[in-house]
């Protein structure tokens, strides 16, 4: 099962915050970007339900909101896990087997790159460089850096996060 099946789980408190943000910005020209940025800070991502609230609140079309949200890479339309895994696929890491690490992570977590696990514990993304080429292949989980990775190391690295020790 994929994390994208989680469904929207916003709270009334988050909705109240978003409505306040919309109200504070809606008279300003070019307010869509700051509203989207604040909405993502509130929810962690921009599901269709949040995009719809923004469109309705600002009096713009849902397609305009969606267009901006999908154009800029800073925005995510899928939920992020409690622990964010980012695997470097830059040249040094790729040459040293990052593609095999990614395939193993996808299998172990039951998600594809860009998705979140069903339990919301992990989200898996790739990046182009973390600036630790000497440690290739490199992965970050939250702020923790793991280098010189092998597929055999992954279970031991993930376990403390699963147990709530990290």
C-alpha positions in Angstrom: 0.0 0.0 0.0 1.2 3.5 -0.8 1.3 6.5 1.5 -0.7 8.5 -1.0 -3.7 6.5 0.1 -3.6 8.1 3.5 -6.2 10.7 2.7 -6.4 14.3 4.0 -6.1 14.5 7.8 -6.3 18.2 8.5 -7.4 19.5 11.9 -9.9 22.3 12.7 -7.0 24.2 14.2 -5.0 24.0 10.9 -8.0 25.1 8.9 -8.5 28.1 11.3 -4.9 29.1 10.8 -5.2 28.8 7.0 -8.4 30.9 6.9 -6.6 33.6 9.0 -3.7 33.6 6.6 -6.0 33.9 3.6 -7.9 36.8 5.3 -4.7 38.6 6.1 -3.3 38.3 2.6 -6.3 38.4 0.2 -6.2 42.1 -0.4 -2.6 42.1 -1.4 -1.6 41.8 -5.1 0.4 38.7 -5.7 -0.7 37.0 -2.5 -1.0 33.5 -3.8 2.7 32.6 -3.3 2.9 33.7 0.4 -0.5 32.0 1.1 0.8 28.8 -0.4 4.0 29.0 1.5 2.2 29.5 4.8 -0.3 26.8 4.0 2.5 24.3 3.4 4.1 25.4 6.7 0.7 24.7 8.4 0.0 21.3 6.8 3.4 20.1 5.6 2.1 19.8 2.0 -0.6 21.1 -0.2 -3.4 18.5 -0.7 -6.3 19.3 -3.0 -8.5 20.2 0.0 -6.1 22.9 1.0 -5.7 24.2 -2.6 -9.5 24.4 -2.8 -9.7 26.4 0.5 -7.1 28.8 -0.9 -8.8 29.2 -4.3 -12.2 29.8 -2.6 -10.7 32.2 0.0 -8.7 34.2 -2.5 -11.4 34.2 -5.3 -9.1 32.5 -7.8 -9.5 29.4 -9.8 -8.4 26.0 -8.5 -6.4 25.6 -11.7 -4.4 28.8 -10.9 -3.6 27.5 -7.4 -2.7 24.1 -8.7 -0.5 25.6 -11.5 1.5 27.6 -9.0 1.8 24.8 -6.5 3.1 22.4 -9.2 5.4 24.9 -11.0 7.6 25.6 -7.9 9.7 22.8 -6.5 9.4 24.2 -3.0 5.8 22.9 -2.8 4.7 19.3 -2.3 1.4 17.9 -3.1 2.0 14.7 -1.2 2.3 14.2 2.6 5.7 14.0 4.2 6.6 11.5 6.8 7.6 12.1 10.4 11.1 11.2 9.2 12.2 12.5 5.8 14.6 10.3 3.9 16.6 12.1 1.2 18.9 9.9 -0.9 21.5 11.7 -3.0 21.5 10.8 -6.7 24.2 13.2 -7.7 27.0 11.9 -9.9 29.4 10.7 -7.1 26.6 8.9 -5.3 25.1 7.4 -8.4 28.4 6.1 -9.6 28.9 4.4 -6.2 25.5 2.6 -6.3 22.8 5.1 -5.1 20.4 3.6 -7.6 20.6 0.2 -5.8 20.1 1.9 -2.4 17.0 3.7 -3.7 15.6 0.5 -5.1 16.2 -1.3 -1.8 14.6 1.6 0.2 11.6 1.6 -2.0 11.2 -2.1 -1.4 11.8 -2.0 2.3 9.4 1.0 2.8 6.8 -0.1 0.3 6.8 3.3 -1.5 8.2 4.9 -4.5 10.4 7.9 -4.4 8.3 11.0 -3.7 5.8 9.1 -1.5 5.1 8.6 2.2 4.6 5.3 4.0 1.1 4.4 4.9 1.8 4.8 8.7 3.2 8.3 8.0 6.6 7.4 9.5 8.8 7.9 6.5 8.8 9.8 3.3 11.3 9.0 0.6 12.8 11.6 -1.7 15.9 12.0 -3.8 18.1 15.0 -4.3 21.0 15.9 -6.5 23.8 16.7 -3.9 24.1 17.0 -0.1 27.7 18.2 -0.4 29.3 15.0 1.1 30.6 13.5 -2.1 33.6 11.9 -0.2 31.0 9.8 1.7 29.1 8.6 -1.4 26.6 7.1 -1.6 24.9 9.4 1.0 21.5 9.5 2.5 20.0 11.9 5.0 17.2 11.1 7.5 15.9 14.3 8.9 19.3 16.1 9.8 21.3 12.8 10.2 23.8 12.0 7.5 24.7 8.4 6.6 27.5 7.8 4.2 29.4 5.0 2.4 26.0 3.2 2.3 25.4 -0.3 1.3 22.0 -2.1 0.9 23.0 -4.3 3.9 23.2 -1.2 6.2 19.7 0.0 5.6 17.8 -2.1 8.2 20.1 -1.1 11.0 19.9 2.6 10.0 16.0 2.6 9.8 15.4 0.6 13.0 16.0 3.4 15.6 13.6 5.6 13.7 11.0 2.8 13.6 11.4 2.3 17.4 11.1 6.0 18.1 14.7 6.3 19.4 15.6 9.0 16.8 
